[in-house]
Each structure stands twice: as C-alpha cells, then as structure tokens.
Amino acid sequence: MSEMHAAAIPSMGKPWAYVVLTKPDVTFLVVITTVAGFSLGSRGPLDWSLLLQTLFGTTLVAGGTAALNQYAERRLDLMMRRTATRPLPAGQLRPAEALSFGFATIALGVLWIALAANALAAGVALATSVLYLCVYTPLKTRTTLATAIGAVPGALPPLIGWAAATHSLSLGGWVLFAILFFWQFPHFMAIAWMYREDYARAGIRMLPIVDPKGDATFRQVVCMSAILVWVSAFPSVIGLTGVSYFFGALVLGMLLLQAGLWANRSRTNARAKWLMHATVAHIPLLLLWMIADKVAR
C-alpha cells in the first residue's frame, strides 16, 4: 500500500495520505506479532479488552514510527522509483505535518499502553521506535550491517504483547524475539535483491549493492533460513507449545529454506519475489499454529 500511485492519494484526500504514511502493511505485521506475544504469554482465558487496548497502542506507535521514518528518508524516497509516490516525496503532505503526526501518535501510543497494560510493555514499545529511528534508519546509508541491527527492533513487537500479558520479559518472549529476528534476513534480503538498483540510486547500503553477484546475499538467506528452522521449533522445546507445533514448525521452516535454495540457484528478481512471498506466508502461518497448539498454563 505504501507504493501506491501518487494520483490515488489526492482522490482520497489528505486523510488517506496519513494512512499511507503509517505503512499499513508493516504496521499490520507488527500487530500480528504483538497478538502472538500476548496470546502465548497469557495464562488462562484471554483478556480480550487488554489485548485490544495493547494492540491499539502498538498500532499508534508503529504507525508513528513509520511516519517519522518517511520524514527522515523523504529525500531518499524521492530517488527510488518504488517510493517516489509516497506522501512526502509526492508533495501530498508537508514534512512538518509528518513530523508532528509521527511524534504525536508515538507519544499517545506509548501512554496508552502504559495506562492500559503496564510500564514494561510501554517501555518495549518505545525502545522499538527509538532503535528503529535513531539507530537503524541513519545506519542504512552507512553500512550493510544496518539490516542485522534493524532486525532487533523488528523482532521486539512480540515482547510488547508478552510484557502486556505477563508483566515480564521471560524466556518464552525471547524465543519469539529470536524467531522474528532470524526470519527477517531472508525476508529483507529478498526485497533488497529485487530493488538493489533503487537502493543503489539512493545510496542505501544494502548487502546486494556491495555484492553484485549475490554470493554473500544468498548465503545469508540460506544460513539464516536454516537457523530459523531450528529456532522456530523452540516454543515446543520450552513447553510453550505441543508436539503438533514442533513438527509443523519444522515443515514450514524447511519449505522456507527450500524457497531460499531455489532462489539462490538462479538469483533472478522473479525468484527473489517468490522468496519474499514465501516469507510473508511463513510467519503468520507459524504464529497461528503456535497459538493453536499453545500448552494450557
């Protein structure tokens, strides 16, 4: 949705431009991983009111973070074909509007989580935003290690849900963090390979920019996917989920690994796109299976 044509924004009006500013696809991923953290951390019946309020606050923080990210990268977005039609480079919103919107929504979201859930969950949400904006975003034009660093805030949303449900950051939450951390490598390397020319034009140092043959890029895809196969089975090892999930996680992980190996054999944009789709399908299926096979506590 963040790559829609600029002509579509004026017809929907400025409110729609603000929606696009929140990167709804990315925000949705943050929300579903927060749901998983909350659901798996909860003991007894699910507290639906607390879950919905946690998700509302998390959505605000994620949307505000996306807005500030687009504010910070508005000049870079203008240089890339896939992002040139976003609200700021397209002139649908002024930078000051995005800046105030981003800060306001993050502040409201953190406050909402603190009041509705607890300070720990709010702190994790704030840390996610700060790490993404103040560490990952500026490093994207400086080092290829930015992807690994950015995987840290990208993996924190399950801990927001876990902390909201348990008032702690115990082992189960960190296992979810590890799953999301390793999953991001095949996902973002596939995207980086598809749009490597765009990233090079904007000066963003994704790995494919300095690795034109793709050896290091796809080695990372395959290695991280292989690690993910075993890490994703850990919820059953620690007693969070049952046997069904254990074997299901191995099957889903092996399928994703096979997609990575298949993309590596040809290294075309088309195969990278299929790999990206495979990662997008993998994580919600994994989390749904995890929730369905949760061991009662």
C-alpha positions in Angstrom: 0.0 0.0 0.0 2.9 2.3 0.6 3.9 2.0 -3.0 0.5 3.2 -4.5 0.5 5.7 -7.3 0.6 9.4 -6.2 -2.5 10.0 -8.3 -4.5 7.8 -6.0 -3.8 10.0 -2.9 -5.5 13.3 -4.0 -8.7 11.5 -5.0 -8.9 10.0 -1.5 -7.9 13.3 0.3 -5.3 14.1 2.8 -6.6 11.6 5.4 -5.6 8.8 3.1 -2.2 10.3 2.8 -1.8 10.0 6.5 -2.9 6.4 6.3 -0.2 5.7 3.7 2.3 7.5 5.9 1.8 4.8 8.6 2.9 2.0 6.2 -0.2 -0.2 6.9 1.5 -3.4 5.6 4.4 -3.1 8.0 2.1 -1.9 10.9 -0.1 -5.0 10.3 2.9 -7.3 10.7 3.8 -5.5 14.0 0.2 -6.0 15.2 0.0 -9.8 14.4 3.3 -10.5 16.1 2.1 -8.5 19.1 -1.0 -10.6 19.2 1.1 -13.8 19.2 3.2 -12.5 22.1 0.2 -11.6 24.1 -1.7 -14.8 23.3 1.2 -17.1 24.1 2.2 -15.2 27.3 -1.4 -15.2 28.7 -2.3 -17.6 31.4 -5.9 -18.9 31.5 -8.6 -17.2 29.4 -7.5 -14.4 27.1 -8.2 -10.9 28.3 -9.7 -9.5 25.2 -10.1 -6.0 26.5 -6.4 -5.8 27.5 -5.4 -7.4 24.2 -7.4 -4.9 22.1 -6.1 -1.9 24.1 -2.5 -3.2 23.8 -3.0 -3.5 20.0 -4.4 0.0 19.7 -1.4 1.5 21.5 1.0 -0.7 19.5 -0.7 0.4 16.2 -0.2 4.0 17.1 3.5 3.5 18.0 4.1 1.5 14.8 2.3 4.0 12.6 4.0 7.0 14.2 7.4 5.3 13.8 6.7 4.7 10.1 5.7 8.3 9.7 8.9 9.6 11.2 10.9 7.1 9.2 9.4 8.5 6.0 10.1 12.0 7.3 13.8 11.1 7.8 14.1 9.4 4.4 11.9 11.7 2.3 14.8 12.8 0.1 16.0 9.2 -0.3 12.4 8.1 -1.2 12.3 10.7 -3.9 15.3 9.0 -5.6 13.8 5.5 -5.7 11.1 4.5 -8.1 9.2 2.3 -5.7 8.9 5.0 -3.0 8.8 8.2 -5.1 5.0 8.3 -4.8 4.8 8.2 -1.0 3.0 11.2 0.5 6.1 13.3 1.3 8.1 13.0 -1.9 4.9 13.3 -3.9 4.1 16.5 -2.1 0.8 15.3 -0.6 1.9 16.2 2.9 4.4 18.7 4.2 7.4 17.5 6.2 6.2 19.4 9.3 2.8 17.6 9.1 4.5 14.2 9.0 6.8 15.2 11.8 4.1 16.3 14.2 1.9 13.4 13.3 4.7 10.9 14.0 5.6 12.3 17.3 2.0 12.7 18.5 1.0 9.2 17.6 4.1 7.6 19.2 3.6 9.6 22.4 -0.1 8.7 22.5 0.6 5.0 21.8 3.2 4.7 24.5 1.0 6.4 27.0 -2.0 4.3 26.1 0.0 1.0 26.5 1.4 2.3 29.9 -2.1 3.1 31.2 -3.9 0.1 29.7 -1.3 -2.6 30.3 1.9 -1.7 32.1 5.1 0.4 32.0 7.2 -2.5 30.9 5.2 -3.1 27.7 5.2 0.6 27.1 8.9 0.7 27.5 9.4 -2.1 25.0 7.2 -0.2 22.5 9.2 3.0 23.0 12.5 1.1 22.7 11.3 -0.4 19.4 10.6 3.0 18.0 13.8 4.6 19.2 16.0 1.8 18.0 14.4 1.9 14.6 14.5 5.6 14.1 17.7 6.6 15.9 19.9 3.6 15.2 18.7 1.6 12.2 17.4 4.4 10.0 20.6 6.6 10.0 22.8 3.5 9.5 21.1 2.4 6.3 23.3 4.8 4.3 26.5 3.9 6.2 26.8 0.2 6.5 25.4 -3.1 5.2 25.2 -4.2 8.9 22.1 -2.0 9.2 19.9 -4.9 8.2 21.2 -7.0 11.1 20.9 -4.1 13.5 17.4 -3.3 12.2 16.3 -6.8 12.9 16.5 -6.1 16.6 13.6 -3.5 16.7 11.9 -5.6 14.1 11.8 -8.5 16.4 10.7 -6.6 19.5 6.9 -6.4 18.9 6.1 -9.9 20.3 7.8 -8.8 23.5 5.3 -5.9 23.7 2.4 -8.4 23.8 4.3 -10.7 26.1 5.1 -8.0 28.6 1.5 -6.7 28.5 0.2 -10.2 29.3 2.8 -11.3 31.8 4.4 -8.1 33.3 7.7 -9.7 32.5 10.2 -10.5 29.7 10.6 -14.2 30.4 12.1 -16.9 28.2 9.1 -17.5 26.0 9.0 -13.9 24.9 12.7 -14.0 24.0 12.1 -17.2 21.9 9.5 -15.3 19.9 12.0 -12.5 19.5 14.6 -14.9 18.2 12.1 -16.3 15.6 11.3 -12.9 14.3 15.0 -11.9 14.3 16.1 -14.7 12.1 13.0 -14.6 9.9 13.8 -11.0 8.8 17.0 -11.9 7.0 15.5 -14.0 4.1 12.6 -11.5 4.0 14.7 -8.4 3.7 17.4 -9.9 1.6 14.8 -10.9 -1.0 13.5 -7.4 -1.0 16.9 -5.9 -1.2 17.8 -8.1 -4.2 14.7 -7.2 -6.1 15.2 -3.4 -5.5 19.0 -3.3 -5.5 19.2 -0.7 -8.3 16.7 1.5 -6.4 18.7 1.2 -3.2 22.0 2.0 -5.0 20.4 5.1 -6.6 19.5 6.4 -3.1 22.8 5.5 -1.5 21.3 2.9 0.8 24.0 0.3 1.6 22.0 -2.9 1.4 24.1 -6.0 1.0 23.3 -6.6 -2.7 24.8 -3.2 -3.5 28.3 -4.3 -2.5 27.6 -7.9 -3.5 26.6 -7.7 -7.2 26.9 -11.5 -7.8 24.8 -12.3 -4.8 27.1 -14.8 -3.1 27.0 -13.2 0.3 23.4 -12.1 0.0 22.0 -15.6 -0.8 24.5 -17.3 1.6 22.9 -15.1 4.3 19.4 -16.1 3.1 20.2 -19.8 3.2 22.1 -19.8 6.5 19.5 -17.7 8.4 16.7 -19.8 7.0 18.5 -22.9 8.2 18.9 -21.5 11.7 15.2 -20.4 11.6 14.1 -24.0 11.1 15.5 -25.0 14.5 14.8 -21.7 16.3 11.2 -21.8 15.3 10.8 -25.3 17.0 12.0 -23.9 20.4 8.5 -23.0 21.7 7.8 -26.7 21.9 11.2 -27.4 23.5 10.5 -25.0 26.3 6.9 -26.3 26.8 5.1 -23.3 25.4 3.5 -25.3 22.5 2.9 -29.0 21.9 4.2 -31.7 19.6 1.9 -30.7 16.7 3.5 -27.3 16.5 7.0 -28.8 16.8 6.6 -30.8 13.6 4.6 -28.1 11.9 7.4 -25.5 12.5 10.0 -27.9 11.1 7.9 -28.4 7.9 7.2 -24.7 7.4 10.9 -23.9 8.1 12.1 -26.5 5.6 9.7 -25.1 3.0 11.1 -21.6 3.5 14.6 -23.0 3.3 13.8 -24.7 0.1 12.5 -21.4 -1.3 15.8 -19.8 -0.4 17.8 -22.5 -2.0 15.7 -22.3 -5.1 16.1 -18.5 -5.3 19.9 -19.0 -4.8 20.1 -21.3 -7.8 19.0 -18.6 -10.3 19.2 -15.3 -8.3 16.7 -13.6 -10.6 14.3 -10.8 -9.4 11.4 -13.1 -10.1 12.7 -15.8 -7.8 13.6 -13.2 -5.2 10.0 -12.0 -5.3 8.7 -15.6 -4.8 11.0 -15.9 -1.8 9.6 -12.7 -0.4 6.1 -14.1 -0.8 7.2 -17.3 0.9 8.5 -15.3 3.9 5.3 -13.3 4.1 3.2 -16.5 4.1 5.6 -18.3 6.6 5.4 -16.0 9.6 1.6 -15.7 10.0 1.1 -19.5 9.5 3.8 -20.2 12.0 2.3 -17.8 14.6 -1.2 -19.1 14.1 0.0 -22.7 14.5 1.8 -21.7 17.6 -1.3 -20.1 19.1 -3.5 -23.0 18.2 -1.1 -25.5 19.8 -0.4 -23.5 22.9 0.0 -25.6 26.0 -2.5 -24.6 28.7 -0.9 -23.0 31.7 
